[in-house]
Amino acid sequence: MTTRPARTNFSSSMRSTEPLTPRDQGTFIMSTATKNTPAWLTFTYIFFGFAVGMMVLGIWAIPADLWIKGYLSMATVSMLGAAFTLAKTVRDEQEAKRFANRIEDAKAERLLMEVGRVSA
């Protein structure tokens, strides 16, 4: 049987050197978010600019009255704003849930450590 790495608590002041057991499998939480590469960031900015440019070109070239083009332009700007707001809200909700789960896990681990000390 191989030795597993030591378990670490969420709190920086509390560290446990107790080895992980099979019961602990699947309870790990990602500690850091993955970072996007510069190539991906460049691609997303260029693609966003391309999409906005194509929409502007499409509205400009459509054979319609000026008020129809204005309406489509306002709808496009509103849709872009709503998309940014939705993406930010979803991200914020995900981060809030992750933080709340980390707090709950830390409380549960602290309680289990205290119970383990009392019984030992």
Residue pairs with C-beta under 8 A, 6 or more apart in sequence:
3 19
4 19
4 20
4 21
4 24
5 19
5 20
6 16
6 17
6 18
6 19
6 20
7 16
7 17
7 18
7 19
7 20
7 24
8 15
8 16
9 15
9 16
9 106
9 109
9 110
9 113
10 102
10 105
10 106
10 109
11 106
11 110
14 110
14 113
16 113
29 98
29 101
29 102
29 105
52 80
55 76
59 69
59 72
59 73
59 76
60 69
62 68
62 69
62 72
